[in-house]
Amino acid sequence: MSPVCDLIQSHGTSYHQFADDTQLFITMNMSDTTPALERLAVCSSAVRLWFLHNGLQLNADKSEFVILGKWHQLQLLPNITAMVDRSLGGP
């Protein structure tokens, strides 16, 4: 899996792998989340393509995201689902 690790790192994204699970990590500035979410979206797409080109497939039903922060930070994101959908190419 080393080539996919290099790919993830080339997008400035941190990761953790265990068996067949790959987790991507980013940090965000709560006053401007767009650059970090765009970086995550580009990295996710690149990983998905790498998997496909190498005979692997991501299970969309098991793919998810988690945003962690202090309560007052999270309150600054009133419509986080719409923001993430837009950044990750959703509706």
N, CA, C and O atoms as a GROMACS GRO file, in nm:
protein
  364
    1MET      N    1   0.082  -0.120   0.000
    1MET     CA    2   0.000   0.000   0.000
    1MET      C    3   0.086   0.126   0.000
    1MET      O    4   0.030   0.236   0.002
    2SER      N    5   0.214   0.115  -0.002
    2SER     CA    6   0.301   0.232   0.002
    2SER      C    7   0.272   0.336  -0.106
    2SER      O    8   0.275   0.455  -0.075
    3PRO      N    9   0.244   0.297  -0.231
    3PRO     CA   10   0.216   0.399  -0.332
    3PRO      C   11   0.094   0.486  -0.297
    3PRO      O   12   0.095   0.605  -0.325
    4VAL      N   13  -0.009   0.428  -0.238
    4VAL     CA   14  -0.125   0.508  -0.201
    4VAL      C   15  -0.090   0.601  -0.085
    4VAL      O   16  -0.144   0.711  -0.077
    5CYS      N   17  -0.002   0.560   0.003
    5CYS     CA   18   0.043   0.646   0.112
    5CYS      C   19   0.117   0.768   0.056
    5CYS      O   20   0.096   0.880   0.100
    6ASP      N   21   0.203   0.744  -0.041
    6ASP     CA   22   0.273   0.854  -0.106
    6ASP      C   23   0.175   0.948  -0.175
    6ASP      O   24   0.192   1.070  -0.170
    7LEU      N   25   0.072   0.893  -0.237
    7LEU     CA   26  -0.030   0.973  -0.303
    7LEU      C   27  -0.102   1.062  -0.202
    7LEU      O   28  -0.121   1.181  -0.225
    8ILE      N   29  -0.142   1.005  -0.091
    8ILE     CA   30  -0.213   1.080   0.013
    8ILE      C   31  -0.124   1.194   0.065
    8ILE      O   32  -0.169   1.308   0.076
    9GLN      N   33  -0.001   1.163   0.095
    9GLN     CA   34   0.091   1.264   0.146
    9GLN      C   35   0.117   1.375   0.044
    9GLN      O   36   0.140   1.490   0.082
   10SER      N   37   0.114   1.342  -0.084
   10SER     CA   38   0.139   1.443  -0.187
   10SER      C   39   0.028   1.549  -0.190
   10SER      O   40   0.046   1.656  -0.247
   11HIS      N   41  -0.085   1.519  -0.129
   11HIS     CA   42  -0.196   1.616  -0.121
   11HIS      C   43  -0.195   1.690   0.012
   11HIS      O   44  -0.290   1.764   0.042
   12GLY      N   45  -0.091   1.673   0.091
   12GLY     CA   46  -0.083   1.742   0.219
   12GLY      C   47  -0.184   1.691   0.320
   12GLY      O   48  -0.228   1.765   0.408
   13THR      N   49  -0.219   1.566   0.306
   13THR     CA   50  -0.319   1.504   0.393
   13THR      C   51  -0.251   1.397   0.478
   13THR      O   52  -0.167   1.321   0.429
   14SER      N   53  -0.288   1.391   0.603
   14SER     CA   54  -0.236   1.287   0.692
   14SER      C   55  -0.326   1.164   0.679
   14SER      O   56  -0.439   1.174   0.632
   15TYR      N   57  -0.275   1.049   0.722
   15TYR     CA   58  -0.352   0.926   0.708
   15TYR      C   59  -0.314   0.826   0.815
   15TYR      O   60  -0.212   0.839   0.883
   16HIS      N   61  -0.399   0.726   0.829
   16HIS     CA   62  -0.372   0.611   0.915
   16HIS      C   63  -0.429   0.489   0.843
   16HIS      O   64  -0.541   0.494   0.792
   17GLN      N   65  -0.354   0.382   0.840
   17GLN     CA   66  -0.402   0.260   0.777
   17GLN      C   67  -0.395   0.145   0.876
   17GLN      O   68  -0.302   0.134   0.955
   18PHE      N   69  -0.497   0.060   0.869
   18PHE     CA   70  -0.500  -0.062   0.947
   18PHE      C   71  -0.574  -0.166   0.865
   18PHE      O   72  -0.691  -0.147   0.832
   19ALA      N   73  -0.508  -0.273   0.832
   19ALA     CA   74  -0.566  -0.380   0.747
   19ALA      C   75  -0.620  -0.319   0.620
   19ALA      O   76  -0.544  -0.263   0.541
   20ASP      N   77  -0.751  -0.328   0.598
   20ASP     CA   78  -0.809  -0.274   0.475
   20ASP      C   79  -0.879  -0.140   0.498
   20ASP      O   80  -0.964  -0.100   0.418
   21ASP      N   81  -0.844  -0.071   0.605
   21ASP     CA   82  -0.906   0.057   0.640
   21ASP      C   83  -0.804   0.169   0.623
   21ASP      O   84  -0.692   0.160   0.674
   22THR      N   85  -0.842   0.275   0.552
   22THR     CA   86  -0.758   0.392   0.536
   22THR      C   87  -0.835   0.513   0.585
   22THR      O   88  -0.947   0.538   0.540
   23GLN      N   89  -0.776   0.588   0.677
   23GLN     CA   90  -0.839   0.708   0.730
   23GLN      C   91  -0.757   0.829   0.688
   23GLN      O   92  -0.634   0.829   0.700
   24LEU      N   93  -0.825   0.932   0.639
   24LEU     CA   94  -0.760   1.056   0.600
   24LEU      C   95  -0.788   1.160   0.707
   24LEU      O   96  -0.899   1.166   0.761
   25PHE      N   97  -0.688   1.243   0.738
   25PHE     CA   98  -0.701   1.346   0.840
   25PHE      C   99  -0.658   1.481   0.783
   25PHE      O  100  -0.557   1.490   0.713
   26ILE      N  101  -0.735   1.585   0.814
   26ILE     CA  102  -0.697   1.721   0.780
   26ILE      C  103  -0.727   1.811   0.899
   26ILE      O  104  -0.809   1.776   0.984
   27THR      N  105  -0.661   1.923   0.905
   27THR     CA  106  -0.696   2.026   1.003
   27THR      C  107  -0.755   2.142   0.926
   27THR      O  108  -0.721   2.166   0.810
   28MET      N  109  -0.845   2.216   0.991
   28MET     CA  110  -0.913   2.328   0.926
   28MET      C  111  -0.907   2.452   1.012
   28MET      O  112  -0.905   2.446   1.135
   29ASN      N  113  -0.903   2.564   0.945
   29ASN     CA  114  -0.924   2.692   1.010
   29ASN      C  115  -1.074   2.714   1.012
   29ASN      O  116  -1.136   2.721   0.905
   30MET      N  117  -1.135   2.724   1.128
   30MET     CA  118  -1.280   2.731   1.138
   30MET      C  119  -1.338   2.855   1.072
   30MET      O  120  -1.456   2.857   1.038
   31SER      N  121  -1.257   2.959   1.053
   31SER     CA  122  -1.310   3.079   0.987
   31SER      C  123  -1.307   3.065   0.836
   31SER      O  124  -1.371   3.144   0.766
   32ASP      N  125  -1.234   2.967   0.783
   32ASP     CA  126  -1.230   2.944   0.638
   32ASP      C  127  -1.201   2.796   0.614
   32ASP      O  128  -1.085   2.756   0.599
   33THR      N  129  -1.306   2.715   0.609
   33THR     CA  130  -1.291   2.570   0.596
   33THR      C  131  -1.275   2.526   0.451
   33THR      O  132  -1.235   2.412   0.425
   34THR      N  133  -1.305   2.614   0.356
   34THR     CA  134  -1.306   2.576   0.215
   34THR      C  135  -1.175   2.515   0.167
   34THR      O  136  -1.178   2.409   0.105
   35PRO      N  137  -1.058   2.577   0.192
   35PRO     CA  138  -0.934   2.517   0.140
   35PRO      C  139  -0.909   2.376   0.190
   35PRO      O  140  -0.867   2.289   0.113
   36ALA      N  141  -0.934   2.352   0.318
   36ALA     CA  142  -0.909   2.218   0.374
   36ALA      C  143  -1.007   2.117   0.316
   36ALA      O  144  -0.966   2.005   0.283
   37LEU      N  145  -1.133   2.152   0.303
   37LEU     CA  146  -1.231   2.059   0.248
   37LEU      C  147  -1.205   2.032   0.101
   37LEU      O  148  -1.225   1.920   0.054
   38GLU      N  149  -1.161   2.133   0.028
   38GLU     CA  150  -1.125   2.110  -0.112
   38GLU      C  151  -1.006   2.017  -0.123
   38GLU      O  152  -1.003   1.929  -0.210
   39ARG      N  153  -0.906   2.035  -0.036
   39ARG     CA  154  -0.788   1.946  -0.035
   39ARG      C  155  -0.830   1.803  -0.004
   39ARG      O  156  -0.780   1.709  -0.066
   40LEU      N  157  -0.921   1.786   0.090
   40LEU     CA  158  -0.971   1.653   0.123
   40LEU      C  159  -1.047   1.592   0.005
   40LEU      O  160  -1.031   1.474  -0.025
   41ALA      N  161  -1.128   1.672  -0.063
   41ALA     CA  162  -1.204   1.622  -0.178
   41ALA      C  163  -1.111   1.578  -0.290
   41ALA      O  164  -1.132   1.472  -0.350
   42VAL      N  165  -1.009   1.656  -0.319
   42VAL     CA  166  -0.914   1.621  -0.426
   42VAL      C  167  -0.837   1.495  -0.387
   42VAL      O  168  -0.818   1.406  -0.469
   43CYS      N  169  -0.794   1.487  -0.262
   43CYS     CA  170  -0.720   1.370  -0.215
   43CYS      C  171  -0.809   1.246  -0.220
   43CYS      O  172  -0.765   1.140  -0.264
   44SER      N  173  -0.933   1.257  -0.175
   44SER     CA  174  -1.027   1.144  -0.178
   44SER      C  175  -1.049   1.094  -0.320
   44SER      O  176  -1.051   0.973  -0.344
   45SER      N  177  -1.065   1.185  -0.413
   45SER     CA  178  -1.084   1.146  -0.554
   45SER      C  179  -0.960   1.076  -0.607
   45SER      O  180  -0.971   0.976  -0.678
   46ALA      N  181  -0.844   1.127  -0.574
   46ALA     CA  182  -0.719   1.066  -0.620
   46ALA      C  183  -0.702   0.926  -0.562
   46ALA      O  184  -0.658   0.835  -0.633
   47VAL      N  185  -0.736   0.908  -0.435
   47VAL     CA  186  -0.727   0.776  -0.372
   47VAL      C  187  -0.826   0.680  -0.438
   47VAL      O  188  -0.792   0.566  -0.467
   48ARG      N  189  -0.948   0.727  -0.462
   48ARG     CA  190  -1.050   0.643  -0.528
   48ARG      C  191  -1.001   0.597  -0.665
   48ARG      O  192  -1.014   0.480  -0.699
   49LEU      N  193  -0.944   0.689  -0.743
   49LEU     CA  194  -0.891   0.653  -0.875
   49LEU      C  195  -0.775   0.554  -0.863
   49LEU      O  196  -0.766   0.459  -0.941
   50TRP      N  197  -0.686   0.576  -0.767
   50TRP     CA  198  -0.572   0.486  -0.747
   50TRP      C  199  -0.624   0.345  -0.717
   50TRP      O  200  -0.576   0.247  -0.773
   51PHE      N  201  -0.724   0.337  -0.628
   51PHE     CA  202  -0.782   0.207  -0.595
   51PHE      C  203  -0.839   0.140  -0.720
   51PHE      O  204  -0.812   0.023  -0.745
   52LEU      N  205  -0.916   0.215  -0.799
   52LEU     CA  206  -0.976   0.158  -0.920
   52LEU      C  207  -0.870   0.110  -1.018
   52LEU      O  208  -0.884   0.002  -1.076
   53HIS      N  209  -0.764   0.188  -1.038
   53HIS     CA  210  -0.658   0.149  -1.130
   53HIS      C  211  -0.579   0.028  -1.081
   53HIS      O  212  -0.509  -0.038  -1.158
   54ASN      N  213  -0.591  -0.001  -0.953
   54ASN     CA  214  -0.518  -0.114  -0.895
   54ASN      C  215  -0.609  -0.228  -0.854
   54ASN      O  216  -0.573  -0.310  -0.770
   55GLY      N  217  -0.729  -0.232  -0.915
   55GLY     CA  218  -0.819  -0.344  -0.892
   55GLY      C  219  -0.887  -0.345  -0.757
   55GLY      O  220  -0.935  -0.450  -0.713
   56LEU      N  221  -0.893  -0.232  -0.690
   56LEU     CA  222  -0.957  -0.222  -0.559
   56LEU      C  223  -1.077  -0.130  -0.571
   56LEU      O  224  -1.090  -0.057  -0.668
   57GLN      N  225  -1.165  -0.134  -0.471
   57GLN     CA  226  -1.283  -0.050  -0.475
   57GLN      C  227  -1.313   0.002  -0.336
   57GLN      O  228  -1.304  -0.072  -0.238
   58LEU      N  229  -1.350   0.130  -0.328
   58LEU     CA  230  -1.395   0.186  -0.201
   58LEU      C  231  -1.542   0.153  -0.181
   58LEU      O  232  -1.620   0.156  -0.277
   59ASN      N  233  -1.580   0.122  -0.061
   59ASN     CA  234  -1.719   0.095  -0.030
   59ASN      C  235  -1.782   0.226   0.018
   59ASN      O  236  -1.760   0.269   0.131
   60ALA      N  237  -1.862   0.288  -0.069
   60ALA     CA  238  -1.924   0.417  -0.037
   60ALA      C  239  -2.012   0.407   0.087
   60ALA      O  240  -2.025   0.505   0.161
   61ASP      N  241  -2.074   0.292   0.111
   61ASP     CA  242  -2.160   0.275   0.228
   61ASP      C  243  -2.081   0.279   0.359
   61ASP      O  244  -2.138   0.304   0.465
   62LYS      N  245  -1.952   0.253   0.351
   62LYS     CA  246  -1.869   0.254   0.472
   62LYS      C  247  -1.782   0.379   0.480
   62LYS      O  248  -1.707   0.396   0.576
   63SER      N  249  -1.791   0.466   0.380
   63SER     CA  250  -1.713   0.589   0.380
   63SER      C  251  -1.789   0.696   0.455
   63SER      O  252  -1.908   0.717   0.431
   64GLU      N  253  -1.721   0.765   0.544
   64GLU     CA  254  -1.786   0.868   0.624
   64GLU      C  255  -1.684   0.973   0.666
   64GLU      O  256  -1.564   0.953   0.651
   65PHE      N  257  -1.733   1.084   0.717
   65PHE     CA  258  -1.644   1.186   0.769
   65PHE      C  259  -1.689   1.226   0.909
   65PHE      O  260  -1.806   1.213   0.944
   66VAL      N  261  -1.593   1.275   0.986
   66VAL     CA  262  -1.620   1.321   1.122
   66VAL      C  263  -1.548   1.454   1.138
   66VAL      O  264  -1.431   1.467   1.102
   67ILE      N  265  -1.618   1.551   1.192
   67ILE     CA  266  -1.556   1.680   1.220
   67ILE      C  267  -1.550   1.694   1.371
   67ILE      O  268  -1.651   1.684   1.440
   68LEU      N  269  -1.429   1.717   1.420
   68LEU     CA  270  -1.407   1.729   1.564
   68LEU      C  271  -1.369   1.873   1.597
   68LEU      O  272  -1.297   1.938   1.520
   69GLY      N  273  -1.416   1.921   1.707
   69GLY     CA  274  -1.380   2.055   1.752
   69GLY      C  275  -1.447   2.083   1.884
   69GLY      O  276  -1.527   2.003   1.934
   70LYS      N  277  -1.414   2.198   1.940
   70LYS     CA  278  -1.480   2.242   2.062
   70LYS      C  279  -1.620   2.290   2.026
   70LYS      O  280  -1.645   2.331   1.913
   71TRP      N  281  -1.709   2.285   2.123
   71TRP     CA  282  -1.849   2.319   2.100
   71TRP      C  283  -1.862   2.455   2.032
   71TRP      O  284  -1.937   2.469   1.935
   72HIS      N  285  -1.791   2.556   2.081
   72HIS     CA  286  -1.806   2.690   2.023
   72HIS      C  287  -1.751   2.696   1.880
   72HIS      O  288  -1.798   2.777   1.800
   73GLN      N  289  -1.654   2.614   1.848
   73GLN     CA  290  -1.604   2.609   1.710
   73GLN      C  291  -1.707   2.546   1.618
   73GLN      O  292  -1.731   2.596   1.508
   74LEU      N  293  -1.766   2.437   1.661
   74LEU     CA  294  -1.864   2.367   1.578
   74LEU      C  295  -1.988   2.451   1.555
   74LEU      O  296  -2.055   2.436   1.453
   75GLN      N  297  -2.021   2.538   1.650
   75GLN     CA  298  -2.137   2.626   1.633
   75GLN      C  299  -2.116   2.727   1.520
   75GLN      O  300  -2.214   2.783   1.470
   76LEU      N  301  -1.992   2.750   1.480
   76LEU     CA  302  -1.963   2.841   1.369
   76LEU      C  303  -1.999   2.779   1.234
   76LEU      O  304  -1.996   2.848   1.132
   77LEU      N  305  -2.031   2.651   1.233
   77LEU     CA  306  -2.062   2.579   1.110
   77LEU      C  307  -2.210   2.541   1.108
   77LEU      O  308  -2.243   2.426   1.134
   78PRO      N  309  -2.300   2.635   1.077
   78PRO     CA  310  -2.442   2.606   1.088
   78PRO      C  311  -2.495   2.505   0.988
   78PRO      O  312  -2.591   2.435   1.017
   79ASN      N  313  -2.435   2.495   0.871
   79ASN     CA  314  -2.485   2.401   0.771
   79ASN      C  315  -2.369   2.317   0.719
   79ASN      O  316  -2.337   2.320   0.600
   80ILE      N  317  -2.308   2.242   0.808
   80ILE     CA  318  -2.188   2.167   0.774
   80ILE      C  319  -2.216   2.060   0.668
   80ILE      O  320  -2.131   2.035   0.584
   81THR      N  321  -2.332   1.998   0.670
   81THR     CA  322  -2.362   1.893   0.572
   81THR      C  323  -2.362   1.949   0.432
   81THR      O  324  -2.301   1.890   0.342
   82ALA      N  325  -2.428   2.061   0.409
   82ALA     CA  326  -2.431   2.123   0.276
   82ALA      C  327  -2.291   2.166   0.234
   82ALA      O  328  -2.254   2.151   0.118
   83MET      N  329  -2.214   2.219   0.328
   83MET     CA  330  -2.078   2.264   0.296
   83MET      C  331  -1.991   2.145   0.254
   83MET      O  332  -1.918   2.155   0.156
   84VAL      N  333  -1.998   2.036   0.326
   84VAL     CA  334  -1.918   1.919   0.294
   84VAL      C  335  -1.965   1.857   0.163
   84VAL      O  336  -1.883   1.818   0.080
   85ASP      N  337  -2.096   1.848   0.143
   85ASP     CA  338  -2.148   1.794   0.015
   85ASP      C  339  -2.094   1.873  -0.103
   85ASP      O  340  -2.051   1.814  -0.202
   86ARG      N  341  -2.096   2.006  -0.095
   86ARG     CA  342  -2.045   2.088  -0.204
   86ARG      C  343  -1.896   2.063  -0.226
   86ARG      O  344  -1.851   2.050  -0.340
   87SER      N  345  -1.819   2.056  -0.118
   87SER     CA  346  -1.674   2.039  -0.129
   87SER      C  347  -1.637   1.901  -0.183
   87SER      O  348  -1.537   1.887  -0.254
   88LEU      N  349  -1.716   1.800  -0.149
   88LEU     CA  350  -1.686   1.664  -0.192
   88LEU      C  351  -1.760   1.624  -0.319
   88LEU      O  352  -1.760   1.507  -0.357
   89GLY      N  353  -1.823   1.723  -0.384
   89GLY     CA  354  -1.885   1.695  -0.514
   89GLY      C  355  -2.026   1.642  -0.505
   89GLY      O  356  -2.074   1.581  -0.601
   90GLY      N  357  -2.093   1.662  -0.393
   90GLY     CA  358  -2.230   1.615  -0.377
   90GLY      C  359  -2.330   1.716  -0.433
   90GLY      O  360  -2.292   1.802  -0.512
   91PRO      N  361  -2.457   1.705  -0.394
   91PRO     CA  362  -2.565   1.791  -0.447
   91PRO      C  363  -2.546   1.938  -0.420
   91PRO      O  364  -2.629   2.020  -0.459
   0.00000   0.00000   0.00000
